[in-house]
């Protein structure tokens, strides 16, 4: 039989559980005049017609692009309209874009827009999911067979590298540690997810795989990702081997990655070591030019969307939604960049790395914008065993770059 003290404690516990917590306010007094005094009304609406460059800096896009996004995501936004001052689609989009563009705290964003903290915490993942759902089919769709051919042709035309289907790379996106979730930490006691991706010759992401690989060892990330698993097991629907340009040598189509990735029939990494023969040095030069594309793509993503500038304060699932939303926005704005002036371009003329006539690499402006940031961290996969066919495919490319067709001064 329970003691009188324990019975009293049980009665008090039952009494507390039976209470219904009542909200102190339907709308906090400070937020009651949101439609008049909130930042959406006092700043955002005025910027649209008064200062186009300020609008671009604030949202990373023009007012017309903002309106197009609001129209695209509207069918994916579902919320109750019983509130006496509902937050419309445009304002929800403004809150989310401002969070993604600045990486500011959700509390400061709630204060400036005169919204509740919990409201902003619900808006950001909801709109992030809507952005991916609305933009992915048009701007991050998995390449069709015809699209693969176009991508390979563009790599050859722009970067003088044949049969290339994309550049691969991986980044860890850190999540601010939660003391209550000790089991979700990796070996360095920081939670993270991994963004594994491929991009084309124009810094646009073609394959995106974001997920909970934060607790995996880095050497397992590519193997266990959906993209890496399908590629290494020959289940990715890529074009069959074909002739190298101006040659009767048949070689497989392949992605290009840095030395951290395995060497595979359809995935090339550079020759290791120093004092290499000229043929291998030449190949590594061409290879390095391509891997710099992915470095720039990630750099542009992180510099334009400063939410990557520090560990996110969101849950693991919501961080995945945020990462995918930023990738979709990156592709959306990159694909429509030609419509903007130089001052309002998503990727301006000097924003990416370039090469001087003497061959020196000129750092892009994005590097200055991410200086001091510490969120997007390189993964450190260990190269796997090399197969004879993969070694032969890389040798064929190295020999090709010595021919008149493949020679690049």
N, C-alpha and C positions, 0 to 999 in steps of 0.2 A: 504494500500500500504506500502511495506517495506521501511524503511529509507535507504538513500544512504550508511550509514555505514554497515547495515545488508546485503545490496546487494553486497557490496564489500567483506564482509566476506564470503558470499555464493560463490562468484566467485573464491576467493582464495582456498576455500575448494574443489570446483569442479576441480580446476587446480591441486591441490595436489593429489586427488584421481585418476586423469588421468595419473599421472606420473607412469612409470614402473621402479621399483627399480632394478638397475643393480648391478650384483655382481662385487666386486672390483677385485677378483681373481677367476679363475677357480680352481686353487690350490694355496694355500698360498706358498710363496717362501720357508719358513722354512720346509714345508711338501713336497716340490717337489722331494726330494731324499728319500722319505719314504722307498722304496724298498731296499735302501742301508743302511740308517742310522736309520730307525725306530727300535723299540725294538723287533718287530717280527723277523727282519732279524739279528740284532746284538746279541740278547740274546736267544730268544726262539729256533731258529734253532740250535744253538750251544749246548744248554742244552740237546737236544734230544740224542746226541751221547756221550757227555762228562760227564754229571753229572745227573744220574737218580734220586738221592734223591732230588737234587735241583729242578728238573722238577716236582717231586711230591709235594714239598712244594709250588711251584709257582702256579700249576694248581690243586692240590689235586688229581692228578692221574699220571699214567705212560704215556710215549709217545705212547705206543700201545693202551691204553684206549683212549687217545686223538684222535688218528687216527680213531678208531672205531666210536667215537662220530661224527667226521667230516663226515665220510661216511654215518652215519645214518641220519644226519640232512640235508645233501646236497639236497635231493629232496624237502625239505621244505623251502629252501632259494631261493628267487626270487628277483633278482636285475638287473638293467640295466648294460649292458657291454659296453655302449657307452663311458664311462669315459676312459681317456687315461691310467689311472693306477687304474683299479678296485680293490676293496678289496675282496680277495678270501674267500672261505668258511673257510679255516683253520685259516686265520687271524681274521676273524669275530668271530670265536669260541674262539680264544685266548683272544681277547679283552673282550668278555663276561665272560669267566671263570675267568679271572683276576679280573674283577669287582666284581663278586660274591664271590671269594675267599678272597678278601682283603677289600671290602667295600670302596675302595678309591673313590675320586671324579671323575666324568666323565671328568672334565677338565684336571686333572693331567694324566688320562689315555690317553686322546687325545694327550696331549703334548708328552708323552713318546713313543707313537706309531706313531707320526707324522701324525695324522688325525685331521680333523676338529671337533670342538665340536658338531656340529649338526650331523655329520656323526656317531660319537659314540653314541649320543642320539637316533639315529635310529637303530643302530646295536644291542644294548643290548636288547630291547624288541623283536626285530625280531628273534634273536637267542634264546631268552628265550622261545618264543612260539614254535620255531622249536624243542627245546630240549624236551618240554612236548609232542608235537605231535609224535616225534620219539621214545621216551622212554616209554610213558604211556602204550601202548598196551602190552609191554613185562614185565615191571617192576612195574607199579602201576595200573594194571588192576583190576577191581572189582572182588573179589573172586567168583569163581564158587562154586556150591554145594560141589564138591569134594575137592576144596581148603579149604572151611570152615572146613571140617572134618580134613584135614591135620593140619590146624592152631590149632584147639582144641587139637588134639593129641600131637602136639609139646608143647603146654602150660602144658599139663599133664606130658609129659616126662621130660621137662627141669625145670619147675617151680612147679610141684606137685599141679597144680590147674586144676580141671576137668571142662569140658564143657565150656571153656573160648574161645571166638571168637576174643578177642583183648582187648587192653587197650585204653581208649579214653582220649583225652585231648584237651585243647584249648589254643591258644596264640594270643595276639594282636600283630600285626606288625605295628609299628608306621611309619607315613609318615611326613616328614618335613613340617610344616605348610606353606601354601601359603597365603600371605596377601590378595590376590585377590579372595580367595575362602572361605569367612567367613561362608558360609552355609554348608560346608563339615566338620565341626568340631564337636567333641563330647563334653561332659560336661566339660572336662579338657582342651578344646581348642587345642587339638591335633588330627589330622586326623589319622585314622587307618583302617586296615582291620583285619579280624579274620581268623586264620587258625584253623579249627576244624578237628581233625584227629583221626584215630585209628591205632595202630601198632601191629605187631605180636610179638612172643617170641624172635625174633632176631633183634629187633630195626628197622624193616622195616615197612614203612607206607603202610597200606592196603586200607584205605579209606581217601580221602583228600577232604575237602570242604573249599575253600578259597573264601571269598567274602566280600562285603560291609556291614558288620554288625557293623561298627565302631560307628555309631550313635545310635545303639540299647542299651538299658540297658542290663547289663551283664546277668540278669536273663532270658532274652528273647533269647539270642544268640543260645543256644543249641536247644531250641524249634523251632526257626525259620530257622535254618540251614537245608539244604536238608537232610543230614545224620540224624540229630536228629529228624526231623519231620517223616521221613520214619520209623525210629526205634520205636519211641513211638506210632505210629499209626499202627504198625504191618505190614508195607509194605516192610520191608527189607527181601529179600529171604534168610533167615538163616535156618539152620537145625531145625527140630522139637525137642521137648523134648525127652530125652532118659534117660536110667538108669545111675545113678552115678556108677563109677567103683566098681566092686565087691559088688553091692547092688541092691536091687529091688525097690529102691526109684527113681521115675521118676522126673527129674528136667529140666527146660528149659536151652538151651544154652544162654549164656549172655556175654555182654561186662562188663568190670570192669572200674570204674572211681573213682576219689577221692570224698571227701564229698561235693564238689561243684555241682556234678551232681545229677539228681533225681534218686530215687530208683524205678526201673521198672522191670517187669518180665524178660526183656532181658538186664537189665543194673543194676549192683550191685554197691552200695557204702557202706562204712564201718559202723559199729555200732557207733552211737554217744555217747559222754559222757565219764566220768571217772569211776573208780572202777567197771568195768564191770565183769560179771561172767567169769570164765576161758574159757568156750566154746566160748564166744563172743570175748575175748581177742585173742584166738587162731585164730579165723576167721580173725580178723583185722590184725594179723601178716601176714597171707598168702595174704590177700588183699593188704597190704602195699608193699609187695615184688613185686607185679605185677604193682602197680601204679608207682613204681620207674623205671620200664621199659620205660614208656612214658616220664618220666622226663629225662632219659638218652637219649632217641631218639631225643627229642627236643634239649637237650644239645649238642649232637653230631652235629646235623644240624647247630646250631648256632656257634659252635666252628670251624667247618670246613668251613662254608660259612659266612665270617665275614661281608657280606652285612647286616646281621641281627644285627651287633654290635651297630648300631645307626639308627635313623630314616632315611628312604630312601629319596632320592631327586627326586624320580620319581612320575609320576601321579598315581592315584589310580588304574586305569586299568593296567598300566604297572607293578605296585607293585604286583598285583595278578599274572601276568605272571612270574615275578621273583621268587615269593614264590613257585609256582608250578614247575618251572625249578629246583630249589634247592632240592625240595622233590624228583623229578625224578632222579636227579644226585645222591642223597643220596642212593636211592634204587639200582640204577645201580651199584654204587661202592661197596655197602654193599654185593650185590649178587655175585660180582666177586672178593671179597676181598681175597679169598683163593689163588689166583694166585700170590699175592705179597709177598715180604719178610717182616719181622717184621717192618723194618724201613720205608717201603713204604705202609703199610696197612692203609686203610681208618679208620678202628677201630682196633687199636693195643691192645695188651694183657691187659694193665692196663688202657685203655681209659675210660671204663665204671665203675660204682660203683661195688664193690664186697663185700662179707661178709666173715669175718675172722672165723676161727674155733670156736671162743668164741661167735660169733653172732654179732660182731660189724661191722657196715657198713664202708667200706674203700672208701673214695671219689675217683671217677675216674679222670683221667687227664684232661678230657674236662672241668671240673669246673675251673681249673687254667687258661685255655685259654679264658674263657668268663668272668673272674673276671673284674669287672668295666664296662662291657657292660650293656646297659640299653634299648635294643629295644624289645626283645621278652618278653611280659608282660603276666602274668597269667590272664585268665578271671575269673570272680567271680560270677558264676551262683549261684542262690539260689535253694536249693533242693526243689522239688515239693512234693505234697502230696503222701504218700505211700499207695499202694493198698495191701489188704490182701494177694493176690497171690504173690506179690513181696516180702513181709515180709516172707512168707512161703518158697519161693525159697532160700532166704538168710539163713533162719533157717536150711533148709536141708543141705546146704553147711557147716554151722557151726557144725552140728551134724556129718557130714561125716568126718571132720578133727579130730574127736575124735575116729574114728574107726581105726583098725589096718591097713586097706588099705590106709586111708587118713592121718595117722599119719606121721608127719615130724619132726625129732628131731631138 
